[in-house]
Amino acid sequence: TSAQIGVTGLAVMGRNLARNFARNGYTVAVHNRTVSRAQELVKEFGHEGDFVLAETAKEFVAALERPRRLVIMVKAGEPTDAVIQEFAPLLEPGDMIIDGGNAHFADTRRRERELRERRIHFVGTGISGGEEGALHGPSIMPGGSKESYESLGPMLEKISAKAADGAPCVTHVGPDGAGHFVKMVHNGIEYADMQLIGEAYQLLRDVAGYTPAQIADIFRTWNTGRLDSYLIEITAEVLSHVDAATGKPFVDVVVDQAEQKGTGRWTVQIALDLGVPVSGIAEAVFARSLSGHAALRAASRDLAGPKPAALSGSEAAAFADRVEQALYASKIVSYTQGFHEIAAGSEEYGWDIDLGAVSSIWRGGCIIRAAFLDRIRAAYDARADLPSLLSDETFAREIADAQDDWREVLIAATRQGVPTPGFAAALAYYDALRAQRLPAALTQGQRDFFGAHTYRRVDREGAFHTLWGGDRSEVSA
Ligand code: NBP
């Protein structure tokens, strides 16, 4: 038998992806460096579909129909290069290597270039949804050549998640590293979403005085409205969970130091390189790193703060409604920033990414799946060249309606000393974008003063310099 697809790397993700292909009727060759993993997969799940067990790289390649489709699901980084080096010499022109790991898009660009010389298609593919998604339908973000997508697309569409309207959550994102770039920004947006939800929780707890169980109920209510999303849903689950050992809310027995694997950090690093202000995502990454500085936090615990003031019951309920507004408005801003980064990456690397299609494939399967993404889709459908999500009429109107509450929530947070870097960064971004004048004019004046860096004028073309150390007359630069 020849397999239509092969998966090498059978840890949680690869194993579930292989099962997903098999359950959808494809014959799947399976391979893993440690052979026992492949044997166990076939033993345990062989009844689910047609698997071809390959114990060596040669057997694996021989098991695949041509042109070959070979999925790599190993640890990102050096292991990916090692596996490519092992398999590439065994492949022929026209074959496809699909890397489903969390690779950095720059690595994907390099690998694609190297393999293109050997006429092998390298398809860097972002896959989101964790192990459940891999098994039941992930959101899939493939890059690589158009030609490879013609061959792979129908299979990926079959195994992907489906949005509420039935559309498969996969699209050909663009050439070479485009898929992994979009996956990276997806993860950055995920960091921001989680940080904003965390701030909303802390405000409901410290300002409104609600218990975790009460806050879980508030999130459940929000989940029936415009915030309807996977992350809000699981937040309610986590908050209502009670620790069996102590009987305390689970959230109170977990060490409050957030970890990270790196894709959020990459999103910010690349944004800095591209000159895109992703302040909300950056604050989310910094908030995680700040939380991890245990010694610094311990040394700072006695620093002065405001006197706490509790709200009355009816005030608390009104405050919760305001927090919902602040959360929603801040969420619009973080998606605005994330899509700006994708647009900038697309421009820089010539990817021609369809932002509407990206929002469409995030509607199901992935961690940030949400009703909200339908609205983003609608915004790009209405106007494909939308300069920013904030220029969409619907979003602009919603923020206009939310902004008074958004500001009030930040005032309350500041007054009571609850850190809300995500909400604050989002509002600052919004206010800066709509400002008639920014202090950047003053910055330019300072730069010209100390470094003769020159400035432009509002009333005339050209670059100018003021003779600050002399008679302060202006010269053309
Ligand atoms: P891991 O990231 O834990 O990788 C384990 C796999 O890599 C095993 O199959 C292992 O083989 C193989 N491997 C390693 Br490590 N070094 C190798 C080498 N030099 N040569 C050949 N094989 C090697 O697995 P995972 O958690 O299933 O994730 C797979 C990929 O999917 C990663 O890139 C990850 O970032 C990405 N991803 C994960 C998730 C998630 O929720 N976990 C979500 C989305 C994407 P062995 O069995 O012989 O040790």
Residues whose N, C-alpha, C, O or C-beta is under 5 A from the ligand:
A	BS01	NBP	G9 L10 A11 V12 M13 G14 R33 T34 R37 M73 V74 K75 A76 P79 A82 V83 G100 G101 N102 I127 G130 E131
